[in-house]
Amino acid sequence: GEERFAKRIARAIVERNRIEPMTRTKELAEVIA
């Protein structure tokens, strides 16, 4: 099924990348968690 919080997660990823681009999977996991 669809991820219920897809827009919220996408927005958090974009905001995080504006501050400092992610280079590690762990950083992505921290943003999503």
Backbone hydrogen bonds, N-H to C=O, Kabsch-Sander energy under -0.5 kcal/mol:
donor,donor_aa,acceptor,acceptor_aa,energy
4,R,2,E,-0.5
6,A,3,E,-1.4
9,I,5,F,-2.8
10,A,6,A,-2.8
11,R,7,K,-2.5
12,A,8,R,-2.1
13,I,9,I,-2.2
14,V,10,A,-2.4
15,E,11,R,-2.6
16,R,12,A,-2.3
17,N,13,I,-2.3
18,R,14,V,-1.5
19,I,15,E,-1.4
20,E,16,R,-2.6
28,L,24,R,-1.4
29,A,25,T,-2.5
30,E,26,K,-2.2
31,V,27,E,-1.8
32,I,28,L,-2.2
33,A,29,A,-2.2
